[in-house]
Amino acid sequence: MQTENSTCTDFHEHERTQHDSITIHAHTRSHLEAAVQELSVCARHRKQGILVTRTAPGTVIVSLDPNVPCGMSYERTTW
């Protein structure tokens, strides 16, 4: 898995950074699940959900999204 953007692993670190998404180039579900897990702590702290956007084959952006209910993750494809 290749990661382009990094994000926090706990909410204290997240308060000091603006990174709210992770872009991954992966072809397995485990890579996607790892990215969702990495953002889940920040999502709970902010009371937001997680949006998973497939932008191309093998390219996924996992991001915090205030329009997704807390504790939920939504998926969409834009290609």
NUVEX-364641 format. One record per residue (C-alpha): x, y negated, z negated; residue number from 1. Coordinates in Angstrom, 2 decimals, padded with zeros to 5 digits. Layout:
N
PT	X	Y	Z	NUM
...
***
This chain:
79
PT	000.00	000.00	000.00	1
PT	001.28	-003.46	000.87	2
PT	-000.02	-006.40	-001.17	3
PT	000.11	-009.95	000.19	4
PT	-001.34	-011.89	-002.75	5
PT	-000.96	-011.12	-006.40	6
PT	-003.27	-011.83	-009.26	7
PT	-003.41	-011.52	-013.01	8
PT	-003.51	-008.40	-015.10	9
PT	-005.05	-010.16	-018.09	10
PT	-007.15	-013.27	-018.52	11
PT	-004.43	-015.25	-020.32	12
PT	-002.17	-015.03	-017.29	13
PT	-005.11	-015.73	-015.00	14
PT	-005.75	-019.09	-016.64	15
PT	-002.31	-020.18	-015.39	16
PT	-002.71	-019.08	-011.75	17
PT	-005.01	-019.82	-008.85	18
PT	-004.81	-016.36	-007.25	19
PT	-008.29	-014.89	-007.19	20
PT	-007.82	-012.31	-004.45	21
PT	-005.61	-009.49	-003.27	22
PT	-005.08	-008.67	000.40	23
PT	-004.04	-005.08	001.00	24
PT	-003.01	-003.11	004.04	25
PT	-003.99	000.42	003.18	26
PT	-005.78	003.39	004.61	27
PT	-006.78	005.26	001.45	28
PT	-009.57	004.71	-001.03	29
PT	-007.10	004.90	-003.94	30
PT	-005.34	001.72	-002.76	31
PT	-008.67	-000.10	-002.63	32
PT	-009.65	001.17	-006.08	33
PT	-006.30	000.02	-007.52	34
PT	-006.86	-003.52	-006.18	35
PT	-010.41	-003.62	-007.62	36
PT	-009.09	-002.37	-010.96	37
PT	-006.40	-005.06	-010.99	38
PT	-008.99	-007.84	-010.59	39
PT	-011.60	-006.33	-012.91	40
PT	-010.20	-007.85	-016.13	41
PT	-010.28	-011.35	-014.63	42
PT	-013.75	-010.73	-013.22	43
PT	-015.11	-009.76	-016.64	44
PT	-013.47	-012.78	-018.27	45
PT	-015.01	-015.15	-015.70	46
PT	-018.32	-013.25	-015.70	47
PT	-018.05	-012.76	-011.93	48
PT	-018.21	-009.78	-009.66	49
PT	-015.81	-008.52	-007.04	50
PT	-016.26	-008.82	-003.27	51
PT	-014.44	-006.32	-001.04	52
PT	-014.13	-007.60	002.54	53
PT	-012.80	-005.40	005.32	54
PT	-011.26	-007.82	007.81	55
PT	-009.63	-005.32	010.20	56
PT	-008.92	-001.58	010.27	57
PT	-006.73	-000.95	007.23	58
PT	-006.91	-004.55	005.97	59
PT	-009.02	-005.40	002.94	60
PT	-009.39	-008.54	000.82	61
PT	-010.52	-007.90	-002.76	62
PT	-011.63	-011.13	-004.44	63
PT	-013.48	-012.57	-007.40	64
PT	-016.83	-013.95	-006.29	65
PT	-019.28	-016.01	-008.38	66
PT	-022.13	-014.84	-006.09	67
PT	-021.61	-011.21	-007.09	68
PT	-023.13	-010.29	-010.48	69
PT	-020.68	-009.55	-013.29	70
PT	-019.83	-005.86	-013.46	71
PT	-020.70	-005.28	-009.80	72
PT	-018.69	-005.03	-006.61	73
PT	-020.10	-005.69	-003.14	74
PT	-018.56	-004.61	000.14	75
PT	-018.79	-006.24	003.57	76
PT	-017.10	-005.89	006.95	77
PT	-016.23	-008.92	009.07	78
PT	-014.74	-007.25	012.15	79
***
